Amino acid sequence: MEDIWLITIALVIFLLINLLSYRILKGYVREAYGKKWLNIWGNKVYFWQSLIFLSTAGTFLIMYILKWSNILTF
């Protein structure tokens, strides 16, 4: 049962980081590169690949900090 809660917490953290970074970076990309930049398939894939990498790294960092501070035990 503990494993389900850990996976759920990790997924929630991942989705929150992904949502926040998407909202912040989408506006920045539109302003810096123009509105048409995200309509090209290759650029869109690169954008989402970067967001997934950022969210994964952030999730690992937050989970490590929660384990180090003994809030989560696994």
Secondary structure as a PSIPRED ss2 file (coil, helix, strand):
# PSIPRED VFORMAT (PSIPRED V4.0)

   1 M C   1.000  0.000  0.000
   2 E H   0.000  1.000  0.000
   3 D H   0.000  1.000  0.000
   4 I H   0.000  1.000  0.000
   5 W H   0.000  1.000  0.000
   6 L H   0.000  1.000  0.000
   7 I H   0.000  1.000  0.000
   8 T H   0.000  1.000  0.000
   9 I H   0.000  1.000  0.000
  10 A H   0.000  1.000  0.000
  11 L H   0.000  1.000  0.000
  12 V H   0.000  1.000  0.000
  13 I H   0.000  1.000  0.000
  14 F H   0.000  1.000  0.000
  15 L H   0.000  1.000  0.000
  16 L H   0.000  1.000  0.000
  17 I H   0.000  1.000  0.000
  18 N H   0.000  1.000  0.000
  19 L H   0.000  1.000  0.000
  20 L H   0.000  1.000  0.000
  21 S H   0.000  1.000  0.000
  22 Y H   0.000  1.000  0.000
  23 R H   0.000  1.000  0.000
  24 I H   0.000  1.000  0.000
  25 L H   0.000  1.000  0.000
  26 K H   0.000  1.000  0.000
  27 G H   0.000  1.000  0.000
  28 Y H   0.000  1.000  0.000
  29 V H   0.000  1.000  0.000
  30 R H   0.000  1.000  0.000
  31 E H   0.000  1.000  0.000
  32 A H   0.000  1.000  0.000
  33 Y H   0.000  1.000  0.000
  34 G C   1.000  0.000  0.000
  35 K C   1.000  0.000  0.000
  36 K C   1.000  0.000  0.000
  37 W H   0.000  1.000  0.000
  38 L H   0.000  1.000  0.000
  39 N H   0.000  1.000  0.000
  40 I C   1.000  0.000  0.000
  41 W H   0.000  1.000  0.000
  42 G H   0.000  1.000  0.000
  43 N H   0.000  1.000  0.000
  44 K H   0.000  1.000  0.000
  45 V H   0.000  1.000  0.000
  46 Y H   0.000  1.000  0.000
  47 F H   0.000  1.000  0.000
  48 W H   0.000  1.000  0.000
  49 Q H   0.000  1.000  0.000
  50 S H   0.000  1.000  0.000
  51 L H   0.000  1.000  0.000
  52 I H   0.000  1.000  0.000
  53 F H   0.000  1.000  0.000
  54 L H   0.000  1.000  0.000
  55 S H   0.000  1.000  0.000
  56 T H   0.000  1.000  0.000
  57 A H   0.000  1.000  0.000
  58 G H   0.000  1.000  0.000
  59 T H   0.000  1.000  0.000
  60 F H   0.000  1.000  0.000
  61 L H   0.000  1.000  0.000
  62 I H   0.000  1.000  0.000
  63 M H   0.000  1.000  0.000
  64 Y H   0.000  1.000  0.000
  65 I H   0.000  1.000  0.000
  66 L H   0.000  1.000  0.000
  67 K H   0.000  1.000  0.000
  68 W H   0.000  1.000  0.000
  69 S C   1.000  0.000  0.000
  70 N C   1.000  0.000  0.000
  71 I C   1.000  0.000  0.000
  72 L C   1.000  0.000  0.000
  73 T C   1.000  0.000  0.000
  74 F C   1.000  0.000  0.000
